[in-house]
Amino acid sequence: MREVDEIHVWIGIGLVGSLLLGIALMPLRSVTSASNLAFVFLAFTIVVAELGGRAAALAAAVASALSLDFFLTEPYFRFTIEKPSDIVAFLSLAGCGLIAAAFGKRRGRWTEIARSAGDDLDLVRVLVWQLRAGAPLDETLDMLRQSFRLRAMTLRDPDGRILAAAHPGVPTLPIPTTELDPDRLVAFGNREGRIPIGSKGLRLPITGGRLRLRGDAGGVALDLWAADGGELEAHEIRALSIAASVLALEFSHRRAA
C-alpha cells in the first residue's frame, strides 16, 4: 500500500471510528458524565495519531469532539451543549486531541527520517558491493545518477580524462566551473552567502558542479548536473558525499593495482 493511500485509510478510520465510538458509548451516558467518556475518545485519538500520523489524528480529534457533543451531551442528537461541565469536556477533548495530532506529526517525521537513513545505507551498501564485484564504473555511476535523480555524472582523473560517465541521451557536457563544498554540495567557500534552497532541498548549480574527491587540485573529480527541477534533501546530500568518498577510494585502489 502506498503511503498516500495508507494516510487516507487512517483518516477514514479516525472519522468513522469516532462516530461508531459515540454510538457505542450511548448506553453509558445515563451512568456517567460526558467528561468521563471523553477519555475514551482521547485514547482513540492517541492511537490514531501513533499509527496514522498527523492528518488522521486531526480528523479523529475533530470527529471525536463532535461525536461526544452529538451523542453524549445534553441535549442529545444536537450540536449544542447545556451543562458547563460538558462544555469543559468538549473543549478539553478537542485541545488534547490537537496535541496528540501534533505529536503524531513529530512521530511521522522521525519515522520518515529513519526510513530515509535506511535507504541511504542500502544505497551505500549496493555501491560497495558493486565496486567489490568489479562492476564497471560507468554502471556504478549510472546507478548513483538514477538514485539521486541527476541529469548526468562524470568521474575524471587528475589529468581531466573521463574515467566513467553517466549521461544517457545527453551530449557531452562542458566541465563545470563551480567547485562544490564536499560536505554541503554548495558552491565552495559559500559559507555566508545565499544557498540555493528549493521547496524540497538543495538545488545544484544549473551549469553543473565539480566535487573534488581528494581535497586537492590534483584529485579525482566528480562532476554533477541536476535534472530539471531536481533537488537534494539533507539526507541525500550526506549519502552522495559518502558515495563520492567511496568512489575516490576505489579509484585509488584500482590505480594502485
Stockholm file with secondary structure:
# STOCKHOLM 1.0

chainA/1-257         MREVDEIHVWIGIGLVGSLLLGIALMPLRSVTSASNLAFVFLAFTIVVAELGGRAAALAAAVASALSLDFFLTEPYFRFTIEKPSDIVAFLSLAGCGLIAAAFGKRRGRWTEIARSAGDDLDLVRVLVWQLRAGAPLDETLDMLRQSFRLRAMTLRDPDGRILAAAHPGVPTLPIPTTELDPDRLVAFGNREGRIPIGSKGLRLPITGGRLRLRGDAGGVALDLWAADGGELEAHEIRALSIAASVLALEFSHRRAA
#=GR chainA/1-257 SS CCHHHHHHHHHHHHHHHHHHHHHHTGGGTTTSCHHHHHHHHHHHHHHHHHHHCHHHHHHHHHHHHHHIIIIISSSTTSSCCCSHHHHHHHHHHHHHHHHHHHHHHHHHHHHHHHHHHHHHHHHHHHHHHHHHTTCCHHHHHHHHHHHTTEEEEEEECTTSCEEEEECTTCCCCCCCCCBBCTTTCSBTTCSSSCCCBCSSSBCCCTTCEEEESSSSTTSCEEEEEECTTCCBCHHHHHHHHHHHHHHHHHHHHHHHC
#=GC SS_cons         CCHHHHHHHHHHHHHHHHHHHHHHTGGGTTTSCHHHHHHHHHHHHHHHHHHHCHHHHHHHHHHHHHHIIIIISSSTTSSCCCSHHHHHHHHHHHHHHHHHHHHHHHHHHHHHHHHHHHHHHHHHHHHHHHHHTTCCHHHHHHHHHHHTTEEEEEEECTTSCEEEEECTTCCCCCCCCCBBCTTTCSBTTCSSSCCCBCSSSBCCCTTCEEEESSSSTTSCEEEEEECTTCCBCHHHHHHHHHHHHHHHHHHHHHHHC
//
